[in-house]
Structure formats: C-alpha cells, structure tokens
Amino acid sequence: MKVSVVDPGSGNLASVLRALHRAAQDAGLSAEIVVETEAEAVARADRIVMPGQGAFAACRRGLDAMPGMVEAVCEAVERRGIPFLGICVGMQLMAGRGLEHGITPGLGWIEGDIAPMDPRDAAGEALPLPQMGWNALDFRPGAHPLLEGIQPGDHAYFVHSYALAGGRPEQILATTEYGGPVVAIIGRDNRVGTQFHVEKSQFTGLRMLANFLSWRP
C-alpha cells in the first residue's frame, strides 16, 4: 500500500509520519508512507493524507503552489475513489470555503464554511481561543468505520480557532463541546476529516489512523 502525505506547506509532518507508521504496524499492514510534493506521485497513491495547521488561506496557497496537485488529488479522490483523510486544516480544506483573512475557496467536498468560532460559557462569557487541549468526542456508535474501536467520550487533541459552520448533518460524523457543539469529524463517500490532530491524540488517534489505512469504502 502506498500512502501519500500531501504537505500544503504547514509543517508538522514528522509526528504525522510517525503516527502513520505506528498505525500501519498496529493494523498489520505493509505500507510505504511518503511525503509528496509531486502531483504525478500522488496520482499513484492508494491512500492520501493531508495534514495542515495554521491559516486556511495559507494552506490553500501552499496546495495551489504545487503544480497539478489539486487536480491530481481531485482525480484520485473524486474519480478513482482513493480514500482521503484530512487532518486539522487539511480537514477544513474539504469544505466549500474558508472565511479566515477573507474568503478562500476550499475543495468543495463537504457542505459549509470554515468560520470563526465564538464559544461562550453558561454565563455568556467568551471562552479562550484557540480551543486547545483534550476534548471528548460525541458520536453514534457504528456511525463510520473510522470510529471502530472508539467509544463516545474518548478524547482527542484540538488546537483551532475556526470550525465548520453550516454543515449537512449526514456529513458530520462526530462533534465535541466547547461553548456549544463543534464539528470534530466529517465524512462523505471515500473522504473523511478530523478537526483534531489524530497524530497527537494517542490511542484514539492511532486507532483512527489504523482504521483509515484498513478502510475500503
């Protein structure tokens, strides 16, 4: 199995690669896991992972700066059904557009916008941003193969100030709570994304990565 990790220029790749190698080992899979910046290599992938951190617009610019990359990813994912996992801003890029520092188009795979959060406590006071730390996941057991072996209430590690707004309920696989519900996992067809950092989420994240590598949508 060839797993292409597409870097939109946001860094944080070492921990993603370590986690993917560990997850492949845990799942008993033989996998070649490579960071790719060439569209031709991504076109030959069996799985595509897109991490990301920082600003939506900057990650989109980084993706566009790699000649043919957006077209190669869309060809693989939309037309050939290659499984795709977006992580943090990589997940956000799956949406229609981002509203950080202006309006930036996303890949349009998931309904909704990536909009600024405005979390409030029970007294109406603003909660700190970014949302940073461990938060429990809320989902219906059996909702998706990515969640196999994960229980509602298990924790994942979040760092973000923007989140999906206006999403379709059937494309929202899990939420968390931070001054109200926050979309944590999205999915459609052969595409899934986590707002949290799976590579930093210990057992929960490693199990999800193993599930993704074993997933046959």
C-alpha positions in Angstrom: 0.0 0.0 0.0 1.3 3.4 -0.9 0.2 6.3 1.3 0.9 9.8 0.0 1.1 12.5 2.6 0.4 15.8 0.8 2.1 18.8 2.5 0.4 22.1 1.9 3.4 23.8 3.5 2.3 23.9 7.1 4.9 21.6 8.6 4.1 19.2 11.4 4.9 16.2 9.2 7.3 14.3 11.4 4.7 13.5 14.0 2.1 12.6 11.3 4.6 10.2 9.6 5.5 8.5 13.0 1.8 8.1 13.8 1.0 6.6 10.4 3.9 4.1 10.6 2.8 3.1 14.1 -0.8 2.7 12.9 0.2 0.6 10.0 2.2 -1.6 12.3 -0.7 -1.9 14.7 -3.0 -2.9 11.9 -0.6 -5.4 10.5 -0.3 -3.6 7.2 2.7 -3.2 4.9 2.7 0.4 3.9 5.0 2.8 2.0 4.3 6.2 3.6 5.9 9.1 1.8 5.6 12.9 1.9 4.8 14.0 -1.7 5.1 17.3 -3.4 4.8 16.0 -7.0 1.4 15.5 -8.5 2.5 12.5 -10.5 3.4 10.6 -7.4 0.1 11.4 -5.6 -1.7 10.1 -8.7 -0.3 6.6 -8.0 -1.3 6.6 -4.3 -3.6 4.0 -2.6 -4.4 6.4 0.3 -4.0 10.2 0.5 -3.5 12.0 3.8 -3.5 15.8 4.0 -2.4 17.4 7.3 -2.4 21.1 7.9 -2.0 23.7 10.6 -2.2 27.5 10.7 -4.4 29.6 8.4 -6.8 28.1 5.8 -5.8 30.7 3.2 -2.1 29.9 3.6 -2.6 26.2 3.4 -4.7 26.6 0.2 -2.0 28.8 -1.3 0.6 26.1 -0.4 -1.6 23.4 -2.1 -2.0 25.6 -5.2 1.7 26.3 -5.4 2.4 22.6 -6.2 1.8 22.3 -10.0 -1.0 20.0 -10.8 -1.5 18.9 -7.2 -5.1 19.9 -6.7 -6.0 18.3 -10.0 -4.2 15.1 -9.1 -5.8 14.9 -5.7 -9.3 15.5 -7.1 -8.7 13.0 -9.9 -7.7 10.3 -7.4 -10.3 11.0 -4.8 -13.4 12.1 -6.8 -13.0 9.9 -9.9 -11.0 6.8 -8.8 -12.3 6.6 -5.2 -9.0 6.7 -3.4 -9.6 7.1 0.4 -8.7 10.5 1.7 -8.0 11.8 5.2 -7.8 15.5 6.1 -6.3 16.5 9.4 -7.0 19.8 11.1 -6.7 22.5 8.4 -6.4 19.6 5.9 -10.0 18.7 7.0 -11.1 22.3 6.7 -9.9 22.4 3.1 -12.5 19.8 2.3 -15.2 22.5 2.9 -16.7 24.9 0.4 -14.7 27.9 1.6 -12.7 29.4 4.5 -13.6 32.8 6.0 -10.2 33.4 7.6 -8.5 36.6 6.3 -11.1 36.9 3.5 -12.9 34.3 1.5 -10.8 31.4 0.2 -12.3 28.5 -1.8 -11.9 25.0 -0.5 -12.2 21.7 -2.3 -16.0 21.7 -2.0 -16.3 18.1 -0.9 -18.2 19.0 2.3 -21.1 21.5 2.7 -20.4 24.5 4.9 -17.9 27.2 5.6 -14.9 27.3 7.9 -15.9 30.2 10.1 -14.5 31.9 13.2 -15.6 30.3 16.5 -17.4 32.3 19.2 -17.6 29.9 22.2 -19.4 31.1 25.3 -19.8 29.7 28.8 -23.1 29.2 30.6 -22.9 32.9 31.8 -22.4 34.1 28.2 -18.7 35.0 28.7 -16.3 34.3 25.9 -14.2 31.2 26.2 -10.5 31.4 25.2 -9.4 30.8 21.7 -7.8 28.8 20.2 -9.7 25.8 21.6 -6.7 24.0 22.8 -6.5 20.7 24.6 -8.3 17.4 25.1 -12.0 17.2 24.4 -14.4 14.4 24.4 -15.9 13.1 21.1 -19.7 12.7 20.8 -21.0 10.3 18.0 -23.3 7.5 17.3 -21.5 4.2 17.7 -21.2 2.5 14.4 -21.5 5.8 12.5 -18.4 5.2 10.4 -15.6 2.6 10.0 -13.1 5.4 11.1 -14.7 5.2 14.6 -14.4 1.4 15.0 -12.9 0.6 18.4 -13.5 4.2 19.7 -16.1 5.0 22.3 -18.3 8.1 22.7 -16.5 10.2 25.4 -13.0 9.2 24.2 -10.8 12.3 24.0 -8.8 13.8 21.1 -6.4 16.8 21.0 -7.7 20.0 19.4 -5.9 23.3 18.5 -8.1 25.7 16.4 -10.0 28.9 16.3 -12.1 28.2 13.2 -14.6 25.4 12.7 -17.1 24.1 10.2 -20.4 26.0 10.2 -23.5 25.2 8.1 -22.6 21.6 7.5 -25.0 18.9 6.5 -26.0 16.6 9.4 -25.3 13.5 7.4 -21.7 14.6 6.7 -21.0 15.3 10.4 -19.7 12.1 12.0 -18.7 13.4 15.4 -18.8 16.6 17.4 -17.2 17.9 20.6 -18.3 20.5 23.1 -16.6 23.9 23.6 -19.2 26.6 24.4 -21.6 24.6 22.2 -21.2 21.8 19.7 -18.1 21.9 17.5 -17.7 19.7 14.4 -14.9 17.2 15.1 -15.1 14.7 12.3 -16.7 15.0 8.8 -17.1 12.4 6.1 -18.6 11.7 2.7 -18.1 8.7 0.5 -14.4 7.9 0.4 -13.4 11.1 2.3 -13.0 11.8 6.0 -11.5 14.6 8.0 -10.7 15.3 11.6 -10.6 18.8 13.1 -8.4 17.5 15.9 -4.8 16.2 15.4 -5.1 12.5 15.2 -1.3 12.2 15.3 -1.3 13.8 18.8 -4.4 12.0 20.1 -2.6 8.9 21.5 -4.7 5.7 21.4 -7.8 7.4 19.9 -5.8 8.9 17.0 -3.7 5.8 16.4 -6.8 3.6 16.2 -8.4 6.0 13.8 -5.4 6.1 11.6 -5.3 2.3 11.6 -9.0 2.2 10.7 -8.3 4.6 7.9 -5.5 2.5 6.5 -7.7 -0.6 6.6 -10.8 1.2 5.3 -12.3 0.0 2.0 -15.1 2.5 1.1 
